[in-house]
Amino acid sequence: MATINISIPQKLKEQAQLLVRAGVYSSFSDVVRDSLRKNIFKNKYDLLAEKAKEDYKNGRGVVLKTAKDIDDYFDSL
């Protein structure tokens, strides 16, 4: 597992620590990991849309006609 150092506002740190003390998370690192996962999941479709626009602009657009085409496309990402 990678280790990183981040700077955050004091109030944000205090709010995260409240979640740990309340037992919602087992550690501050768990708060950060879960927050990152949720943010990545939330933005996943925006990122896919941007990639599709870029592919279209560069002449790499793909027509997806069947459910298998769609599955194959997502598997290739």
N, CA, C and O atoms as CSV, one atom per row, in Angstrom:
chain,resi,resn,atom,element,x,y,z
A,1,MET,N,N,0.851,-1.176,0.000
A,1,MET,CA,C,0.000,0.000,0.000
A,1,MET,C,C,0.894,1.235,0.000
A,1,MET,O,O,1.901,1.281,0.707
A,2,ALA,N,N,0.523,2.226,-0.790
A,2,ALA,CA,C,1.291,3.464,-0.877
A,2,ALA,C,C,0.974,4.376,0.297
A,2,ALA,O,O,-0.125,4.340,0.850
A,3,THR,N,N,1.945,5.186,0.668
A,3,THR,CA,C,1.772,6.167,1.728
A,3,THR,C,C,1.970,7.551,1.133
A,3,THR,O,O,2.923,7.780,0.388
A,4,ILE,N,N,1.062,8.486,1.463
A,4,ILE,CA,C,1.188,9.861,0.995
A,4,ILE,C,C,0.962,10.816,2.154
A,4,ILE,O,O,0.331,10.465,3.150
A,5,ASN,N,N,1.480,12.015,2.014
A,5,ASN,CA,C,1.232,13.081,2.989
A,5,ASN,C,C,0.337,14.116,2.329
A,5,ASN,O,O,0.558,14.486,1.176
A,6,ILE,N,N,-0.672,14.586,3.052
A,6,ILE,CA,C,-1.563,15.615,2.527
A,6,ILE,C,C,-1.737,16.710,3.563
A,6,ILE,O,O,-1.557,16.486,4.760
A,7,SER,N,N,-2.085,17.884,3.095
A,7,SER,CA,C,-2.434,18.994,3.977
A,7,SER,C,C,-3.925,19.249,3.828
A,7,SER,O,O,-4.437,19.348,2.713
A,8,ILE,N,N,-4.619,19.357,4.956
A,8,ILE,CA,C,-6.054,19.636,4.923
A,8,ILE,C,C,-6.358,20.694,5.976
A,8,ILE,O,O,-5.603,20.858,6.934
A,9,PRO,N,N,-7.460,21.407,5.798
A,9,PRO,CA,C,-7.858,22.386,6.809
A,9,PRO,C,C,-8.125,21.708,8.163
A,9,PRO,O,O,-8.594,20.571,8.209
A,10,GLN,N,N,-7.829,22.399,9.237
A,10,GLN,CA,C,-8.006,21.871,10.585
A,10,GLN,C,C,-9.440,21.392,10.822
A,10,GLN,O,O,-9.655,20.333,11.413
A,11,LYS,N,N,-10.417,22.175,10.359
A,11,LYS,CA,C,-11.833,21.820,10.569
A,11,LYS,C,C,-12.172,20.489,9.888
A,11,LYS,O,O,-12.911,19.677,10.444
A,12,LEU,N,N,-11.639,20.272,8.704
A,12,LEU,CA,C,-11.885,19.013,7.994
A,12,LEU,C,C,-11.275,17.841,8.762
A,12,LEU,O,O,-11.884,16.777,8.874
A,13,LYS,N,N,-10.077,18.045,9.286
A,13,LYS,CA,C,-9.433,17.004,10.083
A,13,LYS,C,C,-10.267,16.683,11.319
A,13,LYS,O,O,-10.459,15.513,11.652
A,14,GLU,N,N,-10.760,17.709,11.996
A,14,GLU,CA,C,-11.569,17.499,13.204
A,14,GLU,C,C,-12.857,16.733,12.886
A,14,GLU,O,O,-13.270,15.853,13.641
A,15,GLN,N,N,-13.481,17.078,11.761
A,15,GLN,CA,C,-14.719,16.385,11.381
A,15,GLN,C,C,-14.446,14.917,11.066
A,15,GLN,O,O,-15.245,14.049,11.415
A,16,ALA,N,N,-13.335,14.641,10.418
A,16,ALA,CA,C,-12.972,13.255,10.120
A,16,ALA,C,C,-12.687,12.493,11.410
A,16,ALA,O,O,-13.090,11.340,11.559
A,17,GLN,N,N,-11.999,13.135,12.329
A,17,GLN,CA,C,-11.693,12.478,13.603
A,17,GLN,C,C,-12.957,12.181,14.398
A,17,GLN,O,O,-13.012,11.186,15.121
A,18,LEU,N,N,-13.965,13.021,14.275
A,18,LEU,CA,C,-15.249,12.743,14.933
A,18,LEU,C,C,-15.854,11.450,14.396
A,18,LEU,O,O,-16.414,10.660,15.156
A,19,LEU,N,N,-15.744,11.238,13.103
A,19,LEU,CA,C,-16.258,10.002,12.510
A,19,LEU,C,C,-15.512,8.781,13.033
A,19,LEU,O,O,-16.110,7.727,13.248
A,20,VAL,N,N,-14.215,8.926,13.235
A,20,VAL,CA,C,-13.413,7.818,13.769
A,20,VAL,C,C,-13.823,7.553,15.219
A,20,VAL,O,O,-14.044,6.406,15.607
A,21,ARG,N,N,-13.921,8.610,16.005
A,21,ARG,CA,C,-14.291,8.429,17.423
A,21,ARG,C,C,-15.690,7.851,17.576
A,21,ARG,O,O,-15.964,7.126,18.533
A,22,ALA,N,N,-16.580,8.170,16.631
A,22,ALA,CA,C,-17.949,7.653,16.684
A,22,ALA,C,C,-18.028,6.205,16.209
A,22,ALA,O,O,-19.078,5.571,16.311
A,23,GLY,N,N,-16.920,5.687,15.693
A,23,GLY,CA,C,-16.902,4.300,15.247
A,23,GLY,C,C,-17.373,4.090,13.821
A,23,GLY,O,O,-17.532,2.953,13.379
A,24,VAL,N,N,-17.598,5.179,13.099
A,24,VAL,CA,C,-18.025,5.057,11.703
A,24,VAL,C,C,-16.875,4.501,10.872
A,24,VAL,O,O,-17.092,3.704,9.959
A,25,TYR,N,N,-15.648,4.921,11.189
A,25,TYR,CA,C,-14.438,4.431,10.541
A,25,TYR,C,C,-13.459,3.981,11.608
A,25,TYR,O,O,-13.500,4.451,12.745
A,26,SER,N,N,-12.575,3.061,11.230
A,26,SER,CA,C,-11.605,2.555,12.204
A,26,SER,C,C,-10.366,3.434,12.318
A,26,SER,O,O,-9.631,3.353,13.302
A,27,SER,N,N,-10.134,4.277,11.308
A,27,SER,CA,C,-8.962,5.157,11.348
A,27,SER,C,C,-9.170,6.338,10.407
A,27,SER,O,O,-10.067,6.339,9.564
A,28,PHE,N,N,-8.314,7.340,10.580
A,28,PHE,CA,C,-8.348,8.498,9.682
A,28,PHE,C,C,-8.071,8.057,8.246
A,28,PHE,O,O,-8.685,8.565,7.309
A,29,SER,N,N,-7.154,7.119,8.077
A,29,SER,CA,C,-6.842,6.607,6.740
A,29,SER,C,C,-8.066,5.978,6.088
A,29,SER,O,O,-8.267,6.121,4.883
A,30,ASP,N,N,-8.886,5.282,6.877
A,30,ASP,CA,C,-10.118,4.695,6.334
A,30,ASP,C,C,-11.071,5.779,5.833
A,30,ASP,O,O,-11.730,5.605,4.808
A,31,VAL,N,N,-11.141,6.897,6.555
A,31,VAL,CA,C,-11.984,8.020,6.127
A,31,VAL,C,C,-11.512,8.513,4.757
A,31,VAL,O,O,-12.313,8.707,3.844
A,32,VAL,N,N,-10.205,8.708,4.634
A,32,VAL,CA,C,-9.645,9.220,3.381
A,32,VAL,C,C,-9.860,8.232,2.239
A,32,VAL,O,O,-10.280,8.626,1.151
A,33,ARG,N,N,-9.576,6.948,2.478
A,33,ARG,CA,C,-9.754,5.940,1.429
A,33,ARG,C,C,-11.205,5.879,0.956
A,33,ARG,O,O,-11.467,5.844,-0.247
A,34,ASP,N,N,-12.151,5.866,1.905
A,34,ASP,CA,C,-13.558,5.792,1.542
A,34,ASP,C,C,-13.997,7.042,0.776
A,34,ASP,O,O,-14.758,6.953,-0.188
A,35,SER,N,N,-13.517,8.189,1.207
A,35,SER,CA,C,-13.863,9.434,0.524
A,35,SER,C,C,-13.339,9.436,-0.904
A,35,SER,O,O,-14.039,9.861,-1.823
A,36,LEU,N,N,-12.117,8.964,-1.095
A,36,LEU,CA,C,-11.555,8.885,-2.442
A,36,LEU,C,C,-12.351,7.922,-3.320
A,36,LEU,O,O,-12.662,8.228,-4.471
A,37,ARG,N,N,-12.676,6.754,-2.762
A,37,ARG,CA,C,-13.469,5.776,-3.529
A,37,ARG,C,C,-14.799,6.376,-3.981
A,37,ARG,O,O,-15.189,6.241,-5.140
A,38,LYS,N,N,-15.495,7.044,-3.049
A,38,LYS,CA,C,-16.792,7.637,-3.376
A,38,LYS,C,C,-16.649,8.728,-4.431
A,38,LYS,O,O,-17.479,8.831,-5.335
A,39,ASN,N,N,-15.612,9.536,-4.321
A,39,ASN,CA,C,-15.401,10.603,-5.284
A,39,ASN,C,C,-15.070,10.046,-6.666
A,39,ASN,O,O,-15.577,10.537,-7.675
A,40,ILE,N,N,-14.230,9.036,-6.710
A,40,ILE,CA,C,-13.874,8.406,-7.985
A,40,ILE,C,C,-15.107,7.771,-8.623
A,40,ILE,O,O,-15.332,7.933,-9.822
A,41,PHE,N,N,-15.904,7.054,-7.839
A,41,PHE,CA,C,-17.114,6.417,-8.371
A,41,PHE,C,C,-18.080,7.469,-8.915
A,41,PHE,O,O,-18.656,7.303,-9.990
A,42,LYS,N,N,-18.247,8.549,-8.158
A,42,LYS,CA,C,-19.164,9.618,-8.550
A,42,LYS,C,C,-18.751,10.251,-9.875
A,42,LYS,O,O,-19.603,10.601,-10.691
A,43,ASN,N,N,-17.455,10.396,-10.084
A,43,ASN,CA,C,-16.955,11.070,-11.272
A,43,ASN,C,C,-16.625,10.122,-12.424
A,43,ASN,O,O,-16.224,10.568,-13.499
A,44,LYS,N,N,-16.792,8.828,-12.205
A,44,LYS,CA,C,-16.430,7.831,-13.210
A,44,LYS,C,C,-17.125,8.079,-14.549
A,44,LYS,O,O,-16.491,8.014,-15.602
A,45,TYR,N,N,-18.413,8.359,-14.507
A,45,TYR,CA,C,-19.158,8.541,-15.744
A,45,TYR,C,C,-18.771,9.838,-16.450
A,45,TYR,O,O,-18.774,9.893,-17.679
A,46,ASP,N,N,-18.439,10.877,-15.692
A,46,ASP,CA,C,-17.953,12.106,-16.316
A,46,ASP,C,C,-16.644,11.847,-17.048
A,46,ASP,O,O,-16.435,12.353,-18.150
A,47,LEU,N,N,-15.763,11.058,-16.436
A,47,LEU,CA,C,-14.490,10.730,-17.072
A,47,LEU,C,C,-14.705,9.904,-18.338
A,47,LEU,O,O,-14.037,10.128,-19.347
A,48,LEU,N,N,-15.633,8.950,-18.286
A,48,LEU,CA,C,-15.931,8.139,-19.463
A,48,LEU,C,C,-16.510,8.994,-20.589
A,48,LEU,O,O,-16.186,8.782,-21.758
A,49,ALA,N,N,-17.360,9.956,-20.243
A,49,ALA,CA,C,-17.943,10.835,-21.258
A,49,ALA,C,C,-16.855,11.680,-21.906
A,49,ALA,O,O,-16.860,11.867,-23.123
A,50,GLU,N,N,-15.928,12.191,-21.112
A,50,GLU,CA,C,-14.825,12.976,-21.658
A,50,GLU,C,C,-13.958,12.135,-22.591
A,50,GLU,O,O,-13.532,12.614,-23.641
A,51,LYS,N,N,-13.698,10.889,-22.213
A,51,LYS,CA,C,-12.905,9.995,-23.063
A,51,LYS,C,C,-13.639,9.738,-24.374
A,51,LYS,O,O,-13.020,9.734,-25.438
A,52,ALA,N,N,-14.937,9.525,-24.309
A,52,ALA,CA,C,-15.724,9.279,-25.522
A,52,ALA,C,C,-15.686,10.497,-26.441
A,52,ALA,O,O,-15.542,10.346,-27.654
A,53,LYS,N,N,-15.811,11.700,-25.883
A,53,LYS,CA,C,-15.732,12.922,-26.693
A,53,LYS,C,C,-14.366,13.048,-27.355
A,53,LYS,O,O,-14.265,13.397,-28.531
A,54,GLU,N,N,-13.323,12.763,-26.593
A,54,GLU,CA,C,-11.962,12.835,-27.129
A,54,GLU,C,C,-11.768,11.811,-28.250
A,54,GLU,O,O,-11.201,12.127,-29.296
A,55,ASP,N,N,-12.239,10.590,-28.026
A,55,ASP,CA,C,-12.144,9.553,-29.060
A,55,ASP,C,C,-12.883,9.984,-30.330
A,55,ASP,O,O,-12.386,9.790,-31.440
A,56,TYR,N,N,-14.055,10.561,-30.163
A,56,TYR,CA,C,-14.851,11.008,-31.317
A,56,TYR,C,C,-14.103,12.098,-32.080
A,56,TYR,O,O,-14.023,12.063,-33.307
A,57,LYS,N,N,-13.546,13.082,-31.333
A,57,LYS,CA,C,-12.807,14.166,-31.965
A,57,LYS,C,C,-11.593,13.660,-32.736
A,57,LYS,O,O,-11.231,14.223,-33.769
A,58,ASN,N,N,-10.973,12.610,-32.241
A,58,ASN,CA,C,-9.774,12.062,-32.867
A,58,ASN,C,C,-10.068,10.952,-33.873
A,58,ASN,O,O,-9.165,10.232,-34.300
A,59,GLY,N,N,-11.343,10.822,-34.247
A,59,GLY,CA,C,-11.711,9.841,-35.259
A,59,GLY,C,C,-11.711,8.410,-34.772
A,59,GLY,O,O,-11.679,7.477,-35.575
A,60,ARG,N,N,-11.746,8.227,-33.452
A,60,ARG,CA,C,-11.747,6.874,-32.894
A,60,ARG,C,C,-13.111,6.518,-32.309
A,60,ARG,O,O,-13.223,5.624,-31.471
A,61,GLY,N,N,-14.139,7.222,-32.756
A,61,GLY,CA,C,-15.475,6.947,-32.241
A,61,GLY,C,C,-15.924,5.537,-32.580
A,61,GLY,O,O,-15.589,5.007,-33.640
A,62,VAL,N,N,-16.674,4.937,-31.687
A,62,VAL,CA,C,-17.147,3.569,-31.875
A,62,VAL,C,C,-18.662,3.556,-31.741
A,62,VAL,O,O,-19.211,4.141,-30.808
A,63,VAL,N,N,-19.334,2.892,-32.668
A,63,VAL,CA,C,-20.786,2.743,-32.590
A,63,VAL,C,C,-21.071,1.455,-31.824
A,63,VAL,O,O,-20.624,0.375,-32.211
A,64,LEU,N,N,-21.808,1.583,-30.752
A,64,LEU,CA,C,-22.161,0.434,-29.917
A,64,LEU,C,C,-23.626,0.094,-30.189
A,64,LEU,O,O,-24.527,0.837,-29.800
A,65,LYS,N,N,-23.851,-1.032,-30.857
A,65,LYS,CA,C,-25.208,-1.385,-31.288
A,65,LYS,C,C,-25.879,-2.429,-30.404
A,65,LYS,O,O,-27.106,-2.488,-30.336
A,66,THR,N,N,-25.092,-3.241,-29.735
A,66,THR,CA,C,-25.676,-4.321,-28.939
A,66,THR,C,C,-25.141,-4.252,-27.510
A,66,THR,O,O,-24.171,-3.551,-27.225
A,67,ALA,N,N,-25.787,-4.987,-26.633
A,67,ALA,CA,C,-25.318,-5.056,-25.246
A,67,ALA,C,C,-23.907,-5.641,-25.186
A,67,ALA,O,O,-23.095,-5.242,-24.351
A,68,LYS,N,N,-23.624,-6.598,-26.088
A,68,LYS,CA,C,-22.275,-7.182,-26.128
A,68,LYS,C,C,-21.248,-6.129,-26.541
A,68,LYS,O,O,-20.148,-6.091,-25.989
A,69,ASP,N,N,-21.599,-5.268,-27.515
A,69,ASP,CA,C,-20.701,-4.185,-27.916
A,69,ASP,C,C,-20.381,-3.287,-26.718
A,69,ASP,O,O,-19.233,-2.896,-26.509
A,70,ILE,N,N,-21.406,-2.971,-25.943
A,70,ILE,CA,C,-21.234,-2.112,-24.776
A,70,ILE,C,C,-20.344,-2.802,-23.743
A,70,ILE,O,O,-19.408,-2.196,-23.222
A,71,ASP,N,N,-20.637,-4.071,-23.448
A,71,ASP,CA,C,-19.804,-4.816,-22.487
A,71,ASP,C,C,-18.366,-4.883,-22.939
A,71,ASP,O,O,-17.451,-4.666,-22.144
A,72,ASP,N,N,-18.155,-5.182,-24.218
A,72,ASP,CA,C,-16.792,-5.274,-24.752
A,72,ASP,C,C,-16.065,-3.933,-24.648
A,72,ASP,O,O,-14.878,-3.880,-24.326
A,73,TYR,N,N,-16.798,-2.849,-24.928
A,73,TYR,CA,C,-16.188,-1.523,-24.832
A,73,TYR,C,C,-15.727,-1.226,-23.408
A,73,TYR,O,O,-14.596,-0.789,-23.196
A,74,PHE,N,N,-16.604,-1.462,-22.434
A,74,PHE,CA,C,-16.238,-1.182,-21.046
A,74,PHE,C,C,-15.132,-2.118,-20.559
A,74,PHE,O,O,-14.297,-1.712,-19.751
A,75,ASP,N,N,-15.115,-3.335,-21.026
A,75,ASP,CA,C,-14.038,-4.268,-20.673
A,75,ASP,C,C,-12.695,-3.799,-21.197
A,75,ASP,O,O,-11.655,-4.091,-20.606
A,76,SER,N,N,-12.713,-3.066,-22.313
A,76,SER,CA,C,-11.463,-2.615,-22.926
A,76,SER,C,C,-10.865,-1.402,-22.221
A,76,SER,O,O,-9.700,-1.072,-22.445
A,77,LEU,N,N,-11.643,-0.734,-21.373
A,77,LEU,CA,C,-11.150,0.488,-20.704
A,77,LEU,C,C,-10.187,0.196,-19.585
A,77,LEU,O,O,-9.695,1.120,-18.937
